[in-house]
Amino acid sequence: MDPRFDEFLHVPARLSIVALLAPAAWVDFGFLRDAIGTSDSALSKHVSALAEAGYVTVRKDQQSRARRTSVQLTPQGRQAFQRHAAALELIVAAAATEPPGPDGSIPHS
C-alpha cells in the first residue's frame, strides 16, 4: 500500500468533508451536512475527529439569534488530503494498466 494512503481520511464521510473544504476558505456546517447528506450529529462526530487529528479548524460565530458553525481545512489537513488523493490516483492508474491474471483477478502490488 502506498504510504501516502491515509486510512483515517479514507472513511467516506471524512473524505467527502475534506474534498468539499479543499477549494474553499470556510464552509458552513449546514452546507457540509446537506452536501454529504448526513445528520448534524453524524457530521459533528466526523468534524470533531478531523479537528482532533489537526485536519480542520472549527469556528462558531454568533449572528443575531443563530449560531453559525464554519469549518476550514488546516494546512496539515490540506497536505494530508493531497497525499491521499495522489495515492488514490496511483491505485486507479494501476488498476487501469495492470492486466487481469489468468483467473481474471487483478494482481495486487
Secondary structure, 3 states (H helix, E strand, C coil): CCCCCCCCCCCHHHHHHHHHHCCCCCEEHHHHHHHHCCCHHHHHHHHHHHHHCCCEEEEEEEECCEEEEEEEECHHHHHHHHHHHHHHHHHHHHHHHCCCCCCCCCCCC
